[in-house]
Amino acid sequence: MVIIHFLNKVNFNMPMNLLELKMFHQIKNVISVNPTFFEYLFMVDADITMEPYSINDLVSV
């Protein structure tokens, strides 16, 4: 749930707590991706197997 709250705060420019600020810094400065560009959050369980184009199919819907 922390990631969902984080992305909500990023997208709506809301105040962040220390953990969220550190996540923002790590995403923006370390991996060079602006967190405001994220549109989707895709999470899978450990026993899930994925087909090669399954994420493309989900996003295109």
ZAVEXLUM-537767 format. One record per residue (C-alpha): y, z, x; residue number from 1; residue in one letter; chain. Coordinates in nm, 4 decimals. Each point is the difference from the previous one (the first is absolute). Layout:
REM ZAVEXLUM-537767
pt north Y, up Z, east X, vopa NUM, nufi a, ketor A
...
***
This chain:
REM ZAVEXLUM-537767
pt north 0.0000, up 0.0000, east 0.0000, vopa 1, nufi m, ketor A
pt north 0.2335, up 0.0546, east 0.2928, vopa 2, nufi v, ketor A
pt north 0.0203, up -0.3746, east 0.0714, vopa 3, nufi i, ketor A
pt north 0.0788, up -0.0863, east -0.3619, vopa 4, nufi i, ketor A
pt north 0.2809, up 0.2569, east -0.0105, vopa 5, nufi h, ketor A
pt north 0.1243, up -0.1263, east 0.3360, vopa 6, nufi f, ketor A
pt north 0.0160, up -0.3633, east -0.1140, vopa 7, nufi l, ketor A
pt north 0.1707, up 0.1042, east -0.3219, vopa 8, nufi n, ketor A
pt north 0.2694, up 0.1819, east 0.1969, vopa 9, nufi k, ketor A
pt north 0.0418, up -0.2946, east 0.2376, vopa 10, nufi v, ketor A
pt north 0.0376, up -0.2540, east -0.2794, vopa 11, nufi n, ketor A
pt north 0.2418, up 0.2094, east -0.2048, vopa 12, nufi f, ketor A
pt north 0.1948, up 0.1324, east 0.3016, vopa 13, nufi n, ketor A
pt north -0.0744, up 0.3632, east -0.0864, vopa 14, nufi m, ketor A
pt north 0.0229, up 0.2963, east 0.2399, vopa 15, nufi p, ketor A
pt north -0.3110, up 0.0539, east 0.2127, vopa 16, nufi m, ketor A
pt north -0.1629, up 0.3062, east 0.1451, vopa 17, nufi n, ketor A
pt north -0.0815, up 0.0311, east 0.3716, vopa 18, nufi l, ketor A
pt north -0.3486, up -0.1538, east -0.0299, vopa 19, nufi l, ketor A
pt north 0.1347, up -0.2996, east -0.1917, vopa 20, nufi e, ketor A
pt north 0.2801, up -0.0510, east 0.2529, vopa 21, nufi l, ketor A
pt north -0.2541, up 0.0008, east 0.2815, vopa 22, nufi k, ketor A
pt north -0.2177, up -0.2484, east -0.1881, vopa 23, nufi m, ketor A
pt north 0.3037, up -0.2224, east -0.0526, vopa 24, nufi f, ketor A
pt north 0.0861, up 0.0168, east 0.3709, vopa 25, nufi h, ketor A
pt north -0.3562, up -0.0778, east 0.1083, vopa 26, nufi q, ketor A
pt north -0.0309, up -0.2980, east -0.2314, vopa 27, nufi i, ketor A
pt north 0.3439, up -0.1447, east 0.0757, vopa 28, nufi k, ketor A
pt north 0.0339, up 0.0640, east 0.3724, vopa 29, nufi n, ketor A
pt north -0.3528, up 0.0210, east 0.1355, vopa 30, nufi v, ketor A
pt north -0.1770, up -0.2788, east -0.1896, vopa 31, nufi i, ketor A
pt north 0.3256, up -0.1919, east -0.0677, vopa 32, nufi s, ketor A
pt north -0.0389, up -0.0366, east -0.3754, vopa 33, nufi v, ketor A
pt north 0.2718, up 0.0988, east -0.2424, vopa 34, nufi n, ketor A
pt north -0.1622, up 0.2294, east -0.2622, vopa 35, nufi p, ketor A
pt north 0.2155, up -0.1526, east -0.2752, vopa 36, nufi t, ketor A
pt north -0.2050, up -0.3213, east 0.0332, vopa 37, nufi f, ketor A
pt north -0.3167, up 0.1684, east -0.1314, vopa 38, nufi f, ketor A
pt north -0.0928, up -0.1126, east -0.3511, vopa 39, nufi e, ketor A
pt north -0.3639, up 0.1022, east -0.0221, vopa 40, nufi y, ketor A
pt north -0.2126, up 0.2953, east 0.0975, vopa 41, nufi l, ketor A
pt north -0.3662, up -0.0874, east 0.0336, vopa 42, nufi f, ketor A
pt north -0.2501, up 0.2812, east 0.0517, vopa 43, nufi m, ketor A
pt north -0.3779, up -0.0212, east 0.0152, vopa 44, nufi v, ketor A
pt north -0.2800, up 0.2507, east 0.0271, vopa 45, nufi d, ketor A
pt north -0.2292, up 0.0096, east 0.3038, vopa 46, nufi a, ketor A
pt north -0.2909, up -0.1652, east -0.1802, vopa 47, nufi d, ketor A
pt north 0.1979, up -0.3035, east -0.1248, vopa 48, nufi i, ketor A
pt north -0.0833, up -0.3466, east 0.1296, vopa 49, nufi t, ketor A
pt north 0.2646, up -0.2682, east -0.0238, vopa 50, nufi m, ketor A
pt north -0.0350, up -0.3726, east -0.0467, vopa 51, nufi e, ketor A
pt north 0.2116, up -0.2136, east 0.2365, vopa 52, nufi p, ketor A
pt north 0.2710, up -0.0907, east -0.2550, vopa 53, nufi y, ketor A
pt north -0.0174, up 0.2955, east -0.2369, vopa 54, nufi s, ketor A
pt north 0.3443, up 0.1398, east 0.0921, vopa 55, nufi i, ketor A
pt north 0.1566, up -0.3436, east -0.0494, vopa 56, nufi n, ketor A
pt north -0.1607, up -0.0145, east -0.3437, vopa 57, nufi d, ketor A
pt north 0.1355, up 0.3424, east -0.0955, vopa 58, nufi l, ketor A
pt north 0.3541, up -0.0777, east 0.1144, vopa 59, nufi v, ketor A
pt north 0.0120, up -0.3387, east -0.1710, vopa 60, nufi s, ketor A
pt north -0.0625, up 0.1492, east -0.3454, vopa 61, nufi v, ketor A
***
